[in-house]
């Protein structure tokens, strides 16, 4: 099958692409991630994806013109809670992936988000299948796979290749949550010094 893979980043795509190819699929990646904050992080992840593309001889569809973090933040307004915002973010990216896959004549679409042990795996699967079922004029199914079995391979390979490995999902909210403990320590020290 020809599969369009929504690629959230380079490291998550490595094992994912290999596993899909091992099943005999022809894979094209789609780099479409309006959630990534800040812009410098988007550029680092884009560069890492370029390196993965080069090393795996992986065709990539780049949607840089659709990178609009301000619009993404507006879409998240009043939906900031982790369970809610993640579902909306998954749906935004997977709806667009489905649309591009259907127009491009792909046999299926999937996402490298299914590689991460830190993503809401069941929600991603539910959203992907729901999008495929809801838009039936051009049937393009969601290809579900548990790519987490390749977790260590992706980590080891990305380290070996020296490509950027992010330490938070991508959005401002996930960055704040990831570093909340560190921030609290620093903020606590700063407040004590101000009281002296």
C-alpha positions in Angstrom: 0.0 0.0 0.0 1.0 3.6 -0.5 0.8 5.1 3.0 0.9 8.8 4.0 2.6 9.1 7.3 2.0 12.3 9.4 5.5 12.9 10.8 5.5 14.7 14.1 9.4 14.8 14.1 12.4 13.0 12.8 13.2 10.7 15.7 9.6 9.4 16.0 9.7 8.7 12.2 12.7 6.5 12.1 11.4 3.2 13.5 7.9 4.0 12.2 9.1 4.2 8.6 11.2 1.1 9.0 8.3 -0.9 10.4 5.9 0.2 7.7 8.5 -0.7 5.0 9.0 -4.1 6.6 5.3 -4.7 6.0 5.9 -3.9 2.4 4.3 -0.4 2.3 5.5 2.5 0.2 5.8 5.4 2.7 5.7 9.2 2.1 5.9 11.5 5.1 3.9 14.7 5.7 5.6 17.3 7.9 2.6 19.3 9.2 2.9 20.5 12.8 1.4 23.9 13.6 1.5 23.1 17.3 5.3 23.4 17.7 6.5 26.2 19.9 8.7 28.3 19.6 9.6 28.8 16.0 13.3 27.9 16.7 12.0 24.5 17.9 10.0 24.0 14.7 13.1 24.8 12.7 15.2 22.3 14.7 12.6 19.6 14.3 12.3 20.4 10.6 16.1 20.0 10.2 16.0 16.7 12.0 13.2 15.5 9.7 15.3 16.5 6.7 18.1 14.4 8.0 15.8 11.4 8.5 14.5 11.9 5.0 18.0 11.9 3.6 19.2 8.9 5.5 16.1 6.8 4.8 15.5 8.0 1.3 12.1 9.1 2.4 10.0 11.4 0.3 8.5 14.2 2.5 5.6 16.6 1.8 6.5 19.9 3.6 3.6 22.1 4.7 5.6 25.0 6.2 3.1 27.5 4.8 0.6 26.0 7.2 2.8 26.6 10.2 0.8 29.2 12.1 1.3 28.9 15.9 -0.9 31.9 16.5 -3.9 30.3 14.8 -3.2 27.1 16.6 -3.2 28.9 20.0 -6.5 30.5 19.1 -7.9 27.1 18.3 -6.8 25.9 21.8 -8.4 28.8 23.7 -10.6 27.4 26.4 -9.3 23.9 25.6 -6.0 24.0 27.4 -6.6 20.9 29.6 -4.3 18.1 28.4 -7.0 15.6 27.4 -9.0 18.2 25.5 -6.3 20.1 23.8 -4.4 16.9 22.7 -7.5 15.5 21.1 -8.1 18.7 19.2 -4.4 18.9 18.2 -4.5 15.3 16.9 -7.7 15.9 15.0 -6.3 19.0 13.4 -3.2 17.3 12.0 -4.9 14.0 11.2 -7.8 15.6 9.3 -5.3 17.5 7.2 -3.3 14.3 6.7 -6.4 12.4 5.6 -7.3 15.2 3.2 -3.9 15.2 1.5 -3.8 11.4 1.4 -7.3 11.2 -0.2 -6.4 13.8 -2.8 -3.0 12.1 -3.5 -4.5 8.7 -4.0 -2.8 7.1 -1.0 -4.2 3.8 0.2 -4.1 4.7 3.9 -2.8 7.3 6.3 -1.2 7.1 9.8 1.0 9.0 12.2 4.3 8.8 13.9 2.5 10.0 17.0 1.7 6.3 17.5 5.4 5.7 18.2 5.6 7.8 21.4 5.1 6.2 24.8 4.1 9.7 26.0 1.2 10.3 23.6 -2.4 9.4 24.2 -2.3 6.3 22.1 -5.9 5.2 22.4 -7.1 8.8 21.6 -5.0 9.0 18.5 -6.4 5.7 17.2 -9.9 6.8 18.0 -9.5 10.1 16.3 -7.8 8.6 13.2 -10.5 5.9 12.7 -13.2 8.5 13.3 -11.8 10.8 10.6 -11.6 8.0 8.1 -15.1 6.8 8.8 -16.6 10.3 8.7 -15.2 11.3 5.4 -16.4 8.5 3.1 -16.6 10.2 -0.3 -13.0 9.2 -0.9 -12.3 6.1 1.4 -8.9 6.4 2.8 -8.6 4.3 5.9 -6.5 5.1 9.0 -3.7 2.5 9.4 -3.4 1.8 13.1 -0.1 0.3 14.3 1.4 0.3 17.8 4.8 1.6 16.7 5.9 1.9 20.4 7.7 -1.5 20.0 10.4 0.5 18.0 10.8 3.0 20.8 14.4 2.2 21.7 15.5 1.7 18.1 14.3 5.3 17.3 16.2 6.7 20.3 19.4 4.8 19.5 19.3 5.7 15.8 18.6 9.3 16.3 21.5 9.5 18.8 23.8 7.7 16.4 22.8 10.1 13.6 23.3 13.1 15.9 19.9 14.6 15.2 17.8 16.8 17.4 15.7 14.9 19.9 13.0 17.1 21.6 12.1 16.7 25.3 8.5 17.9 25.1 5.6 17.2 22.8 5.8 20.5 20.9 3.2 23.0 22.1 3.6 25.8 24.7 1.4 23.9 27.1 3.4 20.7 26.9 6.7 22.6 27.3 5.3 24.4 30.4 4.1 21.0 31.9 7.4 19.3 31.1 9.5 21.9 32.9 7.1 22.9 35.7 9.1 21.2 38.4 12.3 22.9 37.2 10.5 26.3 37.0 9.1 25.9 40.5 12.6 25.3 41.9 14.0 28.3 40.1 11.0 30.5 41.0 11.2 29.4 44.6 14.9 30.4 44.8 14.2 33.7 43.2 11.4 34.6 45.6 13.5 33.8 48.6 16.3 36.1 47.3 13.8 38.9 46.7 12.6 38.6 50.4 16.2 39.1 51.7 
